[in-house]
Amino acid sequence: MAVASMEKDAINTEDDLHLNNSFGDTGFISPDKEDISRILTVPFSGRIRGGMRPGKKIIIMGIIDPEPDSFDISLTCGHNEENDDEDLTDVALKLGARFTERQFLRNARVSGKWSEEETPIVYFPFIPDQPFRIEIHCEHQRFRIFVDGHQLFDFYHKVKSLQAINMIQIVGSLQITKLG
């Protein structure tokens, strides 16, 4: 049962600084004000301590740029420094917000091959110059994605070794305010 695995998890930046993520808790530990911009600068890359597992969630809070084009959030396998060929890194989940098309795309790359892109969404949840909260819940067979507290879609696992999913990368037209 998930209760047994409620220890603290962390996402580490490349500088080995980290923000704690409590399972089932919104208690973030934020760094000093002068460090926050350096730690959460976009593009962002950080390690997910212990990888993913059922019951674990990642929360990304931020603000959309005033005139956004797009942003991507990727959960990947392996540390970039260990894998020189980024095109071969497995991507367990890539979320892509496209503002012109008002789409929130998702797909995965396994053994160098991208899966078919999934596009259907009930509504486009992001508004320029406004805050957002994305939650990625890991379950046994899928990721469940919430935006601002509303379930938006599910994405069934293409990468079967959840523990191997140990990196998060964020790029694009947004600022990160909290990550856990």
Disulfide bonds with the S-S distance in Angstrom:
none
